[in-house]
Amino acid sequence: MFDSHAHYDDRLYDADREELLGRLFGQGGVTGVVAIGCDLASSRAAIALAEAHGGMYAAVGLHPEHAEALSPALLAELETMLGQQKVVSLGEIGLDYHYETPSRDAQKAAFRAQLALAERTGMPVSIHDRDAHGDVLAILREFPNVTGVLHSFSGSVELAKELVKMGWYLSFSGVLTFKNARQAPEVAAWVPSDRYLVETDAPYLTPVPHRGERNDSGMLRYTLQKLAEVRGVPFETAERETEENARRLFRIES
C-alpha cells in the first residue's frame, strides 16, 4: 500500500512516531509514504522523516492557510529543498475558502507563485482544494505544463474529467468510506485506472470503521477496500494500481 499524502510530523505522533513507522514499514503492508509539508518547518520535518525511513518521501510547500508567509526568501528555500534526493513533490499548496482567511487574494498569490516554481523545476505538485473548485481549476489552466495530484479529491465527476484531461491525478482518502460521501464514490468509479491514488491525510480523515481515531497508513486498507468495491475490481488490483500510479507520478522506482 502506498500512502500518497500523510502528516507524520504532527504532534499526535510525538509519543510513538518511530515505533509506529517501523511497524507500518515492517509488517504493516505499507511500501511507501509521502510526508507532506505545509510550511517551512513542517517541510523540513518531512525531509527529516524521509531521510530516516527508506520507504518515506517528502513534499515541501506552503499550505493556503499559511499564504501570508509567502516571500522571495521562502520560495528560494523551497526551491533548494526541491533539489534534495528524497523530495518528490511541491505541496501541499492550493486554495481553501472554508474559513476565508487568509484572504483569497493572498492564497491565489501563494498558489500561483508555487505553481510557477513547479513549472520552473519540473516537479509534480500536491493540491489542496477546499470549497474553491472553480478558482483552482482556473489557476491550474494558467500552468498547462504543471501536473500532479488533487489530494483528497472532493469535486464532481465533471470536474474530475476536466482535470484528468489536463493530465492530473486524483487521490482518495478515508472520506470515500463515509456514509455521507456522495461525489467521491462516483468519481472513484469513473476515474481511469492510471490516474488514481490513495492516501490517509494522517492523522486526519480516518476511514470507517475507525472514524474518530488517529489515522495512520495501515488504515489505507479500508479506503482501498471501498475503492475496489466501487470500481468492481479485486482489492489487489486497486492496491497495485494506486501504488504504480503514485510511483509514476512522483518518479519513485519500485
Secondary structure, DSSP 8 states (H G I E B T S, - for coil): -EEEEE-TTSGGGTTTHHHHHHHHHHTS---EEEEE-SSHHHHHHHHHHHHH-TTEEEEE---GGGGGG--HHHHHHHHHHHTSTTEEEEEEEEEE-SS--S-HHHHHHHHHHHHHHHHHHT--EEEEEES-HHHHHHHHHT-TT--EEETT--S-HHHHHHHHHTT-EEEE-GGGGSTT--HHHHHHHHS-TTSEEE---BTSS--TTSTTS---GGGHHHHHHHHHHHHTS-HHHHHHHHHHHHHHHHT---
